[in-house]
């Protein structure tokens, strides 16, 4: 369900019980569309998250510590100037819409008490955070809206704040409680903040209870706890309380903020990583595309010189039959003794060349073609390595969970000359951060298994940390992680299968049920001189077909 007026109402009820009267100690802006207010309330410190994200706009208390930029954005600096030290005097929800209005009591430069209003509009791509004075004059917004963006409503410093247009919709709290509608869609179309699922719930009350639907809605929002359930599409979803119109198992949460914090934590982390790795992913895909195009061109060139041996044969046949040649001939017919049938063939000649020069011309073309074949073959081999490398790096980037892991990939690409080091990247490299660590699992038999998360970790695992008696795993012929099973020179079947499942899961074949995984003792794995990081060759190996789904590794314990 979308973050509608009903769920926002439950959040505001919670905030009015917990942070009313709280003092704002710090203002932070961890991302371009998020603000975090660090508060000092009666119950202790708290963090209030205000998000104008187009995909996940919301307002709630949060326990998640977010990383902040080194230089605060301008809107953050404006908020720090105007509301730091201020107290929250009220939090309300205009028209029951997806808008929260936080009224703050602050002091100006003359230490006079003034009021500021922080408005959070949670409306998809139109979401915004706006600061105004008590009269509604805009100081600024986290997303400025001028006439080029919207001809309906501008949000610029100095302008008077106007409510978002709501058409014919009205506040359901002011509606005639005895009025009944005929469908969930009618409720959603008539009242602000009512989403289609909530409208269906109201219509369900009409059909199955004697209660007034809107009264029952407001009563349950204030008395019942929010829930998470699995919707019809098989995805986790949330509600302000258990909806009778939805047939599902519900998990109840203590508070709306706790639910939202958990619900969006993983999604936010994924979105932040997606934004952080966007340029890196684009660079790798461009390089991969160029390498694949180069391979296609080289294969075409190789095909063009595939009959190069014909030039050598012509040269040999002309040499053997030089007595038949004379200057001015355009061709000569000779017996082809390279063929089993020794049939006659015509060999083209240039009329302006002597017999010796025509012979030399064919041998020269043969040598040139031979060199071309060798060079094209060499380039094809290098291009195949490049395709494998960029595919592997794309897999690594897609599976990064921290900025440190991403920075290690960027550092590697920079050393290889694929990227230029930006000033920000240089600063991160100079910070002396500790290297990221591989995943650590323990098999059911108690054996340690380590899984590399990028090429740097793969290199370290395989060539520095693993011993000759350990077993090395890798998904066959596809991008994936190096996996090391610590086993002191033996291969316990159950441990081998569990480690192979990890290798299958941590590969580009994740989610498929039949993945071929190669494994051998580490002593049989070698790094090729001059090869790119992560590339190895191995022999004396075995292959096993295993399940690469999340369920297959669910019983393998992950160790912190």
Residue pairs with C-beta under 8 A, 6 or more apart in sequence:
1 7
1 195
1 197
1 198
1 231
1 237
1 238
1 239
2 195
3 56
3 57
3 58
3 98
3 122
4 98
4 193
4 194
4 195
4 198
5 93
5 96
5 97
5 98
5 172
5 192
5 193
5 194
5 195
5 198
6 193
6 194
6 195
6 198
6 217
6 221
6 240
7 226
7 238
7 239
7 240
7 256
8 59
8 93
8 98
8 100
8 122
8 193
9 93
9 96
9 193
9 218
9 221
9 240
10 221
10 222
10 226
10 240
10 241
10 256
11 58
11 59
11 60
11 100
11 256
11 257
11 260
12 59
12 91
12 92
12 93
12 100
13 221
13 222
14 60
14 61
14 255
14 256
14 257
15 48
15 59
15 61
15 91
16 91
18 41
18 43
18 46
18 61
19 39
19 41
19 46
19 48
19 61
19 88
19 91
20 88
20 89
20 90
20 91
21 41
21 42
21 87
21 88
21 89
22 39
22 40
22 41
22 42
22 46
22 87
22 88
23 39
23 40
23 41
23 85
23 86
23 87
24 37
24 38
24 39
24 83
24 84
24 85
24 86
24 87
24 88
24 104
25 38
25 39
25 40
25 45
25 84
25 85
26 37
26 38
26 84
27 35
27 36
27 37
27 38
27 76
27 79
27 80
27 83
27 84
28 35
28 36
28 37
28 38
28 66
28 68
28 72
28 76
29 35
29 36
29 68
29 69
29 72
29 73
29 75
29 76
29 79
30 36
30 66
30 67
30 68
30 69
31 66
31 272
31 275
32 73
32 142
33 51
33 52
33 53
33 54
33 127
33 129
33 142
33 143
34 49
34 50
34 51
34 52
34 53
34 66
35 49
35 50
35 51
35 75
35 76
35 79
35 129
35 142
36 47
36 48
36 49
36 50
36 62
36 66
37 47
37 48
37 50
38 45
38 46
38 47
39 45
39 46
39 47
39 48
39 88
46 61
47 61
47 62
47 63
48 59
48 60
48 61
48 62
49 58
49 59
49 60
49 61
49 62
50 59
50 118
50 120
50 129
51 57
51 58
51 59
51 122
51 127
52 120
52 121
52 122
52 127
52 128
52 129
52 142
52 143
53 127
53 271
54 124
54 125
54 127
55 271
56 264
56 267
56 268
56 271
57 98
57 120
57 121
57 122
57 123
57 124
57 127
58 122
58 260
58 264
59 100
59 120
59 122
60 256
60 257
60 260
60 261
61 255
61 257
61 261
62 257
62 261
63 261
64 261
64 265
64 268
67 403
72 80
74 140
75 129
75 140
75 141
75 142
78 131
78 139
78 140
79 118
79 131
82 106
82 116
82 131
82 139
83 104
83 106
83 116
83 118
83 131
85 106
85 107
86 104
86 105
86 106
86 107
86 116
87 104
87 105
87 106
88 102
88 103
88 104
89 103
89 104
89 105
89 115
90 101
90 102
90 103
91 100
91 101
91 102
91 103
92 100
92 101
92 103
93 99
93 100
93 101
93 193
94 101
94 163
95 163
95 166
95 169
95 170
95 171
95 192
95 193
96 171
96 172
96 173
96 191
96 192
96 193
96 194
97 164
97 166
97 192
97 193
98 121
98 122
98 123
98 193
99 119
99 120
99 121
99 122
99 123
99 163
99 164
100 119
100 120
100 122
101 117
101 118
101 119
101 120
102 117
102 118
102 119
102 120
103 115
103 116
103 117
104 115
104 116
104 117
104 118
105 113
105 114
105 115
106 113
106 114
106 115
106 116
107 113
107 114
108 114
114 133
114 134
115 133
115 134
116 131
116 132
116 133
116 134
116 139
117 131
117 132
117 133
117 134
117 136
118 129
118 130
118 131
119 128
119 129
119 130
119 131
119 132
119 161
120 128
120 129
121 127
121 128
121 129
121 130
121 164
123 164
126 164
127 143
128 141
128 142
128 143
128 145
128 155
129 141
129 142
129 143
130 138
130 140
130 141
130 142
130 155
130 161
131 138
131 139
131 140
131 141
132 138
132 139
132 161
133 139
136 160
136 161
137 158
137 159
137 160
137 161
138 155
138 156
138 157
138 158
138 159
138 160
138 161
139 157
140 157
141 155
141 156
143 155
144 155
144 156
145 153
145 154
145 155
145 156
146 154
146 156
147 154
152 165
153 162
153 164
153 165
155 161
166 192
168 190
169 189
169 190
169 191
169 192
170 190
170 191
170 192
171 191
171 192
172 191
172 192
172 193
172 194
172 214
172 217
173 214
173 218
175 191
175 214
177 212
177 214
177 215
178 212
180 206
180 213
181 187
181 190
181 202
181 203
181 206
182 203
183 199
183 203
184 196
184 197
184 198
184 199
184 200
184 201
184 202
184 203
185 196
185 199
186 199
186 203
187 194
187 198
187 199
187 202
187 203
187 213
188 194
188 195
188 196
188 198
188 199
194 202
197 239
197 243
197 245
197 246
198 217
198 243
200 243
200 245
201 217
201 243
201 244
201 245
201 246
202 213
202 214
202 217
203 213
203 245
204 243
204 244
204 245
205 211
205 213
205 216
205 217
205 244
206 213
208 244
209 216
220 240
220 241
221 240
221 241
224 240
224 241
224 242
225 241
225 252
225 253
225 254
225 255
226 238
226 239
226 240
226 241
226 252
226 253
226 255
226 256
226 259
227 238
227 239
227 241
227 242
227 250
227 251
227 252
227 253
227 259
228 236
228 237
228 238
228 250
228 251
228 253
228 259
228 263
229 236
229 237
229 238
229 239
229 246
229 248
229 249
229 250
229 251
230 236
230 237
230 248
230 249
231 237
231 248
236 263
238 259
238 260
238 263
239 246
239 250
240 256
242 250
242 252
253 259
253 262
269 401
273 400
273 401
273 403
273 406
276 403
276 406
277 397
277 400
277 406
280 397
280 406
280 409
280 410
280 413
281 394
281 397
281 398
283 413
283 418
283 419
284 390
284 393
284 394
284 397
285 394
287 386
287 390
287 418
288 387
288 390
288 391
288 394
291 383
291 386
291 387
291 390
292 387
294 379
294 383
295 380
295 383
295 384
295 387
298 376
298 379
298 380
298 383
299 380
301 372
301 376
302 373
302 376
302 377
302 380
305 369
305 372
305 373
305 376
308 365
308 366
308 369
308 370
308 372
308 373
309 366
311 362
311 363
311 365
311 366
311 369
312 362
312 363
312 366
313 336
313 338
314 347
314 362
315 359
315 362
315 363
315 366
316 338
317 334
317 336
317 337
317 338
317 345
317 347
318 325
318 332
318 334
318 347
318 355
318 358
318 359
318 362
319 359
320 334
320 337
321 332
321 334
322 355
322 356
322 359
324 332
324 334
325 332
325 349
325 355
325 358
326 355
327 351
327 352
327 353
327 354
327 355
328 351
329 349
329 351
330 348
330 349
330 350
330 351
331 346
331 347
331 348
331 349
332 346
332 347
332 349
333 344
333 345
333 346
333 347
334 344
334 345
334 347
335 342
335 343
335 344
336 342
336 343
336 344
336 345
349 358
350 357
350 358
350 361
353 361
385 531
385 532
385 535
388 479
388 535
389 532
389 534
389 535
391 479
391 508
392 455
392 479
392 480
392 534
393 409
393 413
393 455
394 479
395 479
395 480
395 507
395 508
396 405
396 409
396 453
396 454
396 455
396 479
397 406
397 409
399 453
399 506
400 406
400 409
400 453
400 454
401 453
402 436
404 433
404 434
404 435
404 436
405 436
405 453
405 454
407 425
407 428
407 429
407 433
408 435
408 436
408 454
408 456
408 457
409 454
409 455
409 456
410 419
410 425
411 425
411 429
411 456
412 454
412 455
412 456
412 533
413 419
414 420
414 421
414 425
416 532
421 429
435 456
436 453
436 454
436 457
437 457
438 450
438 451
438 452
438 453
438 457
438 460
438 461
439 450
439 451
439 453
439 506
439 558
440 448
440 449
440 450
440 451
440 558
440 559
440 560
441 448
441 449
441 450
441 451
441 498
441 502
441 553
441 556
441 557
441 558
441 559
442 448
442 449
442 556
442 557
442 559
443 449
443 485
443 494
443 495
443 498
443 499
443 556
444 494
444 498
444 555
444 556
445 492
445 494
445 495
447 485
447 486
447 487
447 492
447 495
448 485
448 486
448 559
449 483
449 484
449 485
449 486
449 495
449 498
449 499
449 502
449 556
450 461
450 465
450 483
450 484
450 486
451 481
451 482
451 483
451 502
451 503
451 506
452 458
452 460
452 461
452 462
452 481
452 482
452 483
453 481
455 532
455 533
455 534
456 533
457 482
458 481
458 482
458 533
458 534
459 527
459 533
459 534
461 482
461 484
462 472
462 482
462 484
462 522
462 525
462 527
462 536
463 527
465 484
466 472
466 484
466 522
467 486
467 522
468 489
468 521
468 522
468 523
469 487
469 488
469 489
469 490
469 521
469 522
469 523
470 484
470 485
470 486
470 487
470 488
470 521
470 522
471 484
471 485
471 487
471 491
471 496
471 499
471 519
471 520
471 521
471 522
472 482
472 483
472 484
472 485
472 519
472 520
472 521
472 522
472 524
472 525
472 538
473 482
473 483
473 484
473 485
473 499
473 500
473 502
473 503
473 517
473 518
473 519
474 480
474 481
474 482
474 483
474 503
474 507
474 517
474 518
474 519
475 503
475 504
475 507
475 508
475 509
475 515
475 516
475 517
475 518
475 548
476 515
476 516
476 517
476 518
476 543
477 516
478 507
478 508
478 509
479 507
479 508
480 503
480 504
480 506
480 507
480 508
480 509
481 503
481 506
481 507
482 534
482 536
483 499
483 500
483 502
483 503
483 506
484 522
485 495
485 496
485 499
487 495
489 521
496 519
496 544
497 544
497 546
498 553
498 556
499 519
500 517
500 519
500 544
500 546
501 546
501 547
501 548
501 552
501 553
501 556
502 553
502 556
503 517
503 519
504 510
504 512
504 515
504 517
504 546
504 547
504 548
504 552
505 548
505 549
505 550
505 552
505 553
507 515
507 548
509 515
509 548
510 548
510 549
511 548
511 549
511 550
512 548
512 549
513 547
513 548
513 549
514 545
514 546
514 547
515 545
515 546
515 547
515 548
516 543
516 544
516 545
517 543
517 544
517 545
517 546
518 538
518 541
518 542
518 543
519 541
519 542
519 543
519 544
520 538
520 539
520 540
520 541
520 542
521 540
524 538
524 539
524 540
524 541
525 536
525 537
525 538
526 536
526 537
526 538
527 535
527 536
528 535
528 536
528 537
546 552
